[in-house]
Amino acid sequence: MTTATTTGTAMLADGVRAEAAIDLAALRGNLAALRERAPSAALMAVVKANGYGHGALPCALEALAAGVRWLGTATPDEALALRAGGIGPERARILCWLWTPGGPWAEALRASVDISVSGRWALDELLAAVRLTGVPGRVHLKADTGLGRNGCQPHDWPDLVDAALRAQAEGLIEVVGLWSHFAAADEPGHPSVRAQLDAFAAALDHAERAGVTPEVRHLANSPATLLLPEAHYDLVRTGLAMYGLSPVPEVGPPADFGLRPVMALHARLALVKTVPGGHGVSYGHLYHTPGETTLGLVPLGYADGLPRQASGAGPVQIGGKWRTAAGRIAMDQFVVDLAGETPEVGEEVLVFGNGERGEPTAEDWARAAGTIAYEIVTRIGARVPRRYVGGIGTVG
């Protein structure tokens, strides 16, 4: 991992088409701000989906350097990659929650990965792997408190709890966690929030009366960490907010919560040319130049993760001025109308950043595409190299 002592987003190096600059100092600052929001709870750094596009291992290492001791992943492969990257169990607990039949249960046990269980089928497969390996499992039982996605329904919860306690009595597993996930914590006042808080309290009460003594109870995601102190329990799971984006943009921008965006996406102009009025631009000619003008070609497209839905609206900053995608965003490139200005080929295009230089943000792109900032940063593809600045975390 390349690190530097500077922060921010310097000009692209020579020969680089595009890159995502990842400010690890901002990441550490965000974790500190989130700790202040939930001072009585431990903090889990969620690094699923390649760290929301920021790089799972570098961000995990930076979180550990900042004192975090819990990491969260969706898939088993993500969890195992962190272990393979040098994050041993003595450095961090890693929880993995998205399992399918036939998954790498044995490998996860050997790697000391905490395993979420939402139903009897998963517990049965896990127990088979425990008997095969001789390695007891650390289990978090997940209750479906109203999201209707993963998790155990209330009518099945007593059976799952009883089966887990029987396995624990045999020394096969230890139930170390009880947890659930919100459906609408990003919508203050949504009736499901109160209903889920009550449902989780009921699930906890049943499990604890039955004999479960968990290390951690956890319900709060990023929006609940920021807005719902009563949901903090023993552990908060911070995803988007850790990367400096507001999970509740209708409530406030990142700065309102002490957060700073971590990713900035840069490119270089690949071409600048003069065209006459009425000239069609990009596929389908959805845009025609209103008069003689100059066009600039940005060498990024939907293969790099920019949403095609932002065609005609996706903003960038060139020479300190905002421009928008003219016509359709293509697989590898899109065009901006430079309104007669003639910047040099190779000039920096700031697609999005933290907004401190007046540039567009990931939230601006989300609005342009009719989506959420989560999707903008997470979908930035592998052919866009990441450059890490301001880091102190190391592999080892």
MARLUM-5320 format. One record per residue (C-alpha): y, z, x. Coordinates in pm, whole numbers. Layout:
N
+--------+--------+--------+
:  north :     up :   east :
+--------+--------+--------+
:      Y :      Z :      X :
...
+--------+--------+--------+
***
This chain:
396
+--------+--------+--------+
:  north :     up :   east :
+--------+--------+--------+
:      0 :      0 :      0 :
:    341 :    -96 :    133 :
:    608 :    168 :     98 :
:    968 :    202 :    204 :
:   1226 :    473 :    209 :
:   1469 :    277 :      1 :
:   1468 :    251 :   -374 :
:   1599 :    -13 :   -606 :
:   1532 :   -385 :   -606 :
:   1638 :   -578 :   -296 :
:   1652 :   -955 :   -273 :
:   1320 :  -1136 :   -258 :
:   1178 :  -1201 :     87 :
:   1181 :  -1556 :    219 :
:    907 :  -1773 :     75 :
:    836 :  -1545 :   -222 :
:    835 :  -1724 :   -559 :
:    847 :  -1408 :   -768 :
:    756 :  -1044 :   -747 :
:    757 :   -719 :   -938 :
:    935 :   -448 :   -742 :
:    790 :   -105 :   -820 :
:   1021 :    190 :   -751 :
:    791 :    482 :   -679 :
:   1082 :    721 :   -632 :
:   1177 :    648 :   -994 :
:    818 :    719 :  -1093 :
:    832 :   1061 :   -930 :
:   1163 :   1132 :  -1100 :
:   1016 :   1039 :  -1437 :
:    723 :   1273 :  -1386 :
:    965 :   1554 :  -1304 :
:   1166 :   1483 :  -1619 :
:    850 :   1484 :  -1830 :
:    741 :   1815 :  -1680 :
:   1073 :   1961 :  -1790 :
:    999 :   1843 :  -2144 :
:    658 :   2015 :  -2145 :
:    688 :   2306 :  -1902 :
:    393 :   2502 :  -2041 :
:    144 :   2214 :  -2026 :
:    -29 :   2031 :  -1745 :
:     58 :   1661 :  -1718 :
:   -184 :   1369 :  -1719 :
:    -62 :   1046 :  -1558 :
:   -213 :    763 :  -1760 :
:   -284 :    469 :  -1530 :
:   -494 :    251 :  -1759 :
:   -435 :   -125 :  -1775 :
:   -349 :   -137 :  -1404 :
:    -95 :    137 :  -1445 :
:     70 :    -45 :  -1738 :
:    107 :   -340 :  -1504 :
:    261 :   -135 :  -1221 :
:    -55 :    -93 :  -1012 :
:   -305 :    179 :  -1100 :
:   -392 :    307 :   -753 :
:    -39 :    317 :   -603 :
:     98 :    486 :   -914 :
:   -192 :    732 :   -927 :
:   -142 :    822 :   -561 :
:    230 :    872 :   -618 :
:    159 :   1095 :   -917 :
:    -77 :   1304 :   -705 :
:    188 :   1330 :   -433 :
:    421 :   1462 :   -704 :
:    173 :   1735 :   -796 :
:    -11 :   1578 :  -1089 :
:   -380 :   1672 :  -1108 :
:   -499 :   1477 :  -1412 :
:   -531 :   1098 :  -1439 :
:   -620 :    902 :  -1750 :
:   -796 :    567 :  -1785 :
:   -930 :    370 :  -2076 :
:  -1235 :    198 :  -1927 :
:  -1502 :    338 :  -1695 :
:  -1434 :     63 :  -1442 :
:  -1074 :    180 :  -1415 :
:  -1186 :    536 :  -1347 :
:  -1445 :    430 :  -1089 :
:  -1188 :    210 :   -912 :
:   -963 :    514 :   -864 :
:  -1249 :    708 :   -711 :
:  -1334 :    410 :   -488 :
:   -968 :    395 :   -387 :
:   -987 :    738 :   -227 :
:   -905 :    974 :   -514 :
:  -1189 :   1223 :   -495 :
:  -1263 :   1496 :   -751 :
:  -1102 :   1754 :   -525 :
:   -771 :   1567 :   -570 :
:   -772 :   1488 :   -941 :
:   -962 :   1506 :  -1265 :
:   -999 :   1161 :  -1417 :
:  -1061 :   1125 :  -1790 :
:  -1209 :    801 :  -1925 :
:  -1214 :    750 :  -2302 :
:  -1320 :    398 :  -2400 :
:  -1699 :    373 :  -2382 :
:  -1938 :    115 :  -2523 :
:  -2319 :    126 :  -2545 :
:  -2489 :     67 :  -2210 :
:  -2182 :    173 :  -2013 :
:  -2195 :    305 :  -1657 :
:  -2265 :    663 :  -1757 :
:  -2467 :    744 :  -1443 :
:  -2202 :    604 :  -1212 :
:  -1932 :    804 :  -1389 :
:  -2134 :   1124 :  -1362 :
:  -2191 :   1073 :   -990 :
:  -1818 :   1009 :   -947 :
:  -1724 :   1330 :  -1134 :
:  -1539 :   1142 :  -1408 :
:  -1461 :   1340 :  -1723 :
:  -1607 :   1159 :  -2022 :
:  -1468 :   1141 :  -2374 :
:  -1724 :   1150 :  -2655 :
:  -1636 :   1041 :  -3007 :
:  -1980 :   1017 :  -3170 :
:  -2346 :   1110 :  -3145 :
:  -2449 :    771 :  -2998 :
:  -2222 :    832 :  -2700 :
:  -2344 :   1188 :  -2652 :
:  -2705 :   1067 :  -2663 :
:  -2643 :    797 :  -2400 :
:  -2455 :   1043 :  -2182 :
:  -2736 :   1300 :  -2204 :
:  -2990 :   1036 :  -2103 :
:  -2781 :    962 :  -1794 :
:  -2751 :   1334 :  -1716 :
:  -3130 :   1370 :  -1725 :
:  -3165 :   1062 :  -1506 :
:  -2914 :   1169 :  -1242 :
:  -2941 :   1543 :  -1260 :
:  -2560 :   1560 :  -1268 :
:  -2413 :   1762 :  -1557 :
:  -2134 :   1596 :  -1752 :
:  -1780 :   1716 :  -1816 :
:  -1710 :   1622 :  -2177 :
:  -1397 :   1597 :  -2391 :
:  -1482 :   1578 :  -2761 :
:  -1238 :   1353 :  -2944 :
:  -1150 :   1407 :  -3308 :
:  -1013 :   1133 :  -3532 :
:   -726 :   1321 :  -3693 :
:   -586 :   1018 :  -3872 :
:   -537 :    731 :  -3628 :
:   -854 :    565 :  -3759 :
:   -941 :    424 :  -3420 :
:  -1164 :    608 :  -3171 :
:  -1262 :    969 :  -3238 :
:  -1500 :   1156 :  -3464 :
:  -1426 :   1175 :  -3837 :
:  -1391 :   1524 :  -3988 :
:  -1715 :   1495 :  -4187 :
:  -1908 :   1421 :  -3866 :
:  -1722 :   1671 :  -3646 :
:  -1947 :   1976 :  -3714 :
:  -2260 :   1780 :  -3621 :
:  -2105 :   1646 :  -3300 :
:  -1979 :   1991 :  -3199 :
:  -2318 :   2149 :  -3266 :
:  -2503 :   1880 :  -3069 :
:  -2262 :   1919 :  -2777 :
:  -2306 :   2296 :  -2776 :
:  -2685 :   2262 :  -2775 :
:  -2659 :   2030 :  -2474 :
:  -2423 :   2273 :  -2307 :
:  -2671 :   2558 :  -2363 :
:  -2932 :   2348 :  -2182 :
:  -2697 :   2307 :  -1887 :
:  -2664 :   1931 :  -1942 :
:  -2291 :   1919 :  -2013 :
:  -1984 :   2137 :  -2026 :
:  -1740 :   2081 :  -2309 :
:  -1416 :   2106 :  -2116 :
:  -1177 :   1934 :  -2356 :
:  -1091 :   1887 :  -2722 :
:   -846 :   1614 :  -2804 :
:   -704 :   1350 :  -3037 :
:   -433 :   1083 :  -3047 :
:   -131 :   1022 :  -3269 :
:    -80 :    717 :  -3488 :
:    298 :    738 :  -3530 :
:    449 :    998 :  -3299 :
:    704 :    731 :  -3207 :
:    837 :    740 :  -3565 :
:   1004 :   1078 :  -3616 :
:    945 :   1207 :  -3966 :
:    645 :    986 :  -4033 :
:    417 :   1181 :  -4271 :
:    110 :   1112 :  -4058 :
:    251 :   1327 :  -3776 :
:    237 :   1653 :  -3973 :
:    -99 :   1556 :  -4120 :
:   -244 :   1494 :  -3774 :
:   -107 :   1818 :  -3634 :
:   -280 :   2003 :  -3917 :
:   -603 :   1805 :  -3879 :
:   -614 :   1872 :  -3506 :
:   -558 :   2243 :  -3562 :
:   -850 :   2241 :  -3808 :
:  -1075 :   2055 :  -3562 :
:   -986 :   2303 :  -3287 :
:  -1050 :   2597 :  -3516 :
:  -1396 :   2473 :  -3611 :
:  -1498 :   2392 :  -3254 :
:  -1373 :   2720 :  -3112 :
:  -1534 :   2925 :  -3390 :
:  -1858 :   2744 :  -3312 :
:  -1836 :   2853 :  -2951 :
:  -1642 :   2584 :  -2761 :
:  -1409 :   2732 :  -2498 :
:  -1224 :   2427 :  -2364 :
:  -1026 :   2411 :  -2043 :
:   -775 :   2183 :  -2210 :
:   -671 :   2089 :  -2562 :
:   -459 :   1776 :  -2569 :
:   -290 :   1570 :  -2837 :
:     53 :   1462 :  -2710 :
:    113 :   1108 :  -2584 :
:    449 :    997 :  -2440 :
:    651 :   1010 :  -2764 :
:    501 :   1345 :  -2861 :
:    573 :   1479 :  -2513 :
:    939 :   1391 :  -2564 :
:    979 :   1483 :  -2930 :
:    706 :   1723 :  -3046 :
:    681 :   2046 :  -2845 :
:    427 :   2189 :  -3091 :
:    186 :   1911 :  -2989 :
:    190 :   1994 :  -2618 :
:   -102 :   2240 :  -2614 :
:   -254 :   2262 :  -2263 :
:   -208 :   1904 :  -2142 :
:     20 :   1610 :  -2224 :
:    -85 :   1251 :  -2161 :
:    212 :   1047 :  -2040 :
:    181 :    672 :  -2024 :
:    483 :    453 :  -2095 :
:    736 :    728 :  -2030 :
:    593 :    784 :  -1683 :
:    696 :    427 :  -1601 :
:   1051 :    492 :  -1717 :
:   1052 :    313 :  -2050 :
:   1141 :    480 :  -2377 :
:    845 :    509 :  -2616 :
:   1100 :    576 :  -2890 :
:   1376 :    317 :  -2835 :
:   1508 :    377 :  -3186 :
:   1575 :    738 :  -3086 :
:   1721 :    668 :  -2744 :
:   1705 :    461 :  -2425 :
:   1524 :    587 :  -2114 :
:   1834 :    756 :  -1970 :
:   1859 :    983 :  -2275 :
:   1530 :   1140 :  -2168 :
:   1602 :   1146 :  -1796 :
:   1383 :    842 :  -1735 :
:   1443 :    538 :  -1514 :
:   1247 :    210 :  -1540 :
:   1008 :    166 :  -1249 :
:    946 :   -210 :  -1255 :
:   1193 :   -490 :  -1184 :
:   1079 :   -853 :  -1212 :
:   1246 :  -1106 :   -981 :
:   1209 :  -1479 :   -920 :
:   1391 :  -1758 :   -736 :
:   1549 :  -2063 :   -892 :
:   1314 :  -2352 :   -818 :
:   1556 :  -2630 :   -921 :
:   1916 :  -2679 :  -1032 :
:   2022 :  -3011 :  -1183 :
:   2292 :  -3171 :  -1395 :
:   2189 :  -3330 :  -1726 :
:   2385 :  -3509 :  -1999 :
:   2459 :  -3377 :  -2345 :
:   2181 :  -3411 :  -2599 :
:   1909 :  -3375 :  -2336 :
:   1588 :  -3219 :  -2466 :
:   1456 :  -2921 :  -2273 :
:   1093 :  -2813 :  -2233 :
:    799 :  -2873 :  -2464 :
:    882 :  -2984 :  -2816 :
:   1252 :  -3024 :  -2736 :
:   1339 :  -2712 :  -2933 :
:   1661 :  -2700 :  -2732 :
:   1905 :  -2986 :  -2671 :
:   2199 :  -2946 :  -2438 :
:   2527 :  -2927 :  -2633 :
:   2706 :  -3131 :  -2367 :
:   2679 :  -3217 :  -2000 :
:   2554 :  -2907 :  -1824 :
:   2336 :  -2772 :  -1547 :
:   1984 :  -2645 :  -1591 :
:   1802 :  -2395 :  -1373 :
:   1424 :  -2375 :  -1343 :
:   1267 :  -2028 :  -1322 :
:    912 :  -2040 :  -1180 :
:    757 :  -1784 :  -1415 :
:    579 :  -1842 :  -1743 :
:    326 :  -1706 :  -1983 :
:     52 :  -1728 :  -1718 :
:    257 :  -1464 :  -1534 :
:    289 :  -1253 :  -1848 :
:    622 :  -1359 :  -1995 :
:    575 :  -1383 :  -2371 :
:    594 :  -1734 :  -2514 :
:    735 :  -1570 :  -2827 :
:   1057 :  -1511 :  -2630 :
:   1118 :  -1886 :  -2605 :
:   1486 :  -1956 :  -2663 :
:   1574 :  -1589 :  -2637 :
:   1431 :  -1427 :  -2323 :
:   1724 :  -1305 :  -2110 :
:   1770 :  -1318 :  -1732 :
:   2055 :  -1243 :  -1494 :
:   2167 :  -1507 :  -1243 :
:   2475 :  -1454 :  -1029 :
:   2567 :  -1149 :  -1231 :
:   2564 :  -1340 :  -1564 :
:   2313 :  -1329 :  -1847 :
:   2138 :  -1650 :  -1938 :
:   1860 :  -1707 :  -2190 :
:   1549 :  -1921 :  -2187 :
:   1644 :  -2267 :  -2313 :
:   1356 :  -2403 :  -2517 :
:    996 :  -2303 :  -2482 :
:    859 :  -2078 :  -2212 :
:    574 :  -2275 :  -2056 :
:    267 :  -2161 :  -1866 :
:    431 :  -2151 :  -1524 :
:    805 :  -2194 :  -1577 :
:   1100 :  -2190 :  -1810 :
:   1452 :  -2333 :  -1809 :
:   1792 :  -2171 :  -1848 :
:   2118 :  -2347 :  -1934 :
:   2362 :  -2256 :  -1655 :
:   2664 :  -2383 :  -1851 :
:   2780 :  -2610 :  -1570 :
:   2749 :  -2356 :  -1289 :
:   2561 :  -2471 :   -979 :
:   2395 :  -2182 :   -800 :
:   2188 :  -2265 :   -495 :
:   1823 :  -2342 :   -533 :
:   1645 :  -2023 :   -430 :
:   1907 :  -1790 :   -578 :
:   1767 :  -1469 :   -722 :
:   1682 :  -1451 :  -1091 :
:   1653 :  -1096 :  -1218 :
:   1427 :  -1127 :  -1520 :
:   1436 :   -759 :  -1604 :
:   1506 :   -432 :  -1428 :
:   1642 :    -85 :  -1489 :
:   1972 :   -216 :  -1627 :
:   2185 :    -44 :  -1365 :
:   2325 :   -379 :  -1242 :
:   2384 :   -496 :  -1596 :
:   2060 :   -692 :  -1595 :
:   1822 :   -727 :  -1890 :
:   1554 :   -461 :  -1931 :
:   1195 :   -478 :  -2048 :
:   1320 :   -350 :  -2382 :
:   1556 :   -651 :  -2405 :
:   1257 :   -880 :  -2352 :
:   1060 :   -686 :  -2612 :
:   1332 :   -741 :  -2869 :
:   1352 :  -1110 :  -2779 :
:    977 :  -1146 :  -2831 :
:    947 :   -923 :  -3136 :
:    716 :   -682 :  -2956 :
:    726 :   -352 :  -2765 :
:    816 :   -275 :  -2404 :
:    457 :   -160 :  -2341 :
:    343 :   -520 :  -2375 :
:    616 :   -666 :  -2154 :
:    532 :   -466 :  -1842 :
:    157 :   -442 :  -1897 :
:    107 :   -816 :  -1928 :
:    278 :   -910 :  -1599 :
:     -8 :  -1096 :  -1434 :
:   -197 :  -1068 :  -1109 :
:    -36 :  -1374 :   -952 :
:    295 :  -1187 :   -947 :
:    274 :   -970 :   -633 :
:    385 :   -609 :   -651 :
:    616 :   -468 :   -385 :
:    623 :    -90 :   -364 :
:    937 :     91 :   -250 :
:   1029 :    457 :   -223 :
:    672 :    584 :   -207 :
:    525 :    890 :    -40 :
:    167 :    868 :   -174 :
:   -105 :    742 :     63 :
:   -470 :    648 :     39 :
:   -704 :    903 :    191 :
+--------+--------+--------+
***
